[in-house]
Amino acid sequence: MSQDPFKKDRHLRMKLEEYHVDIPYFPMKPSRWARFINLLASPAKDPLDPLISTSNGLLLLKLVPIMGTVAFALIQVLIFL
C-alpha cells in the first residue's frame, strides 16, 4: 500500500513537480452577517399556494373576506341596537 506509482515514472514525476498551485484561504463557515443576508435573500414560500391550486380553495379564498365583513357588520349592528 505504501508504493508510490509516481516514483517509477520519471517523466510523470517531473511534470507533476513542475506545477505548483497556491490555494487561497477562505473560511468554510460563512460569517453571521453572510448567513443573515442569505436568509433575507432566499425566496419565500407562498402560504396561499395550496389554496390557489384547487377550485374549492380559490372559492374559499374569495368567500372568507366577504363572510368576515358580513359578520363584523352584524356584530356592530347587534351591539348598537
C-alpha positions, 0 to 999 in steps of 0.5 A: 500500500505504501508504493508510490506509482509516481516514483517509477515514472520519471517523466510523470514525476517531473511534470507533476513537480513542475506545477505548483498551485497556491490555494487561497484561504477562505473560511468554510463557515460563512460569517453571521452577517453572510448567513443573515443576508442569505436568509433575507435573500432566499425566496419565500414560500407562498402560504396561499399556494395550496389554496390557489391550486384547487377550485374549492380553495380559490372559492374559499379564498374569495368567500372568507373576506366577504363572510368576515365583513358580513359578520363584523357588520352584524356584530356592530349592528347587534351591539348598537341596537 
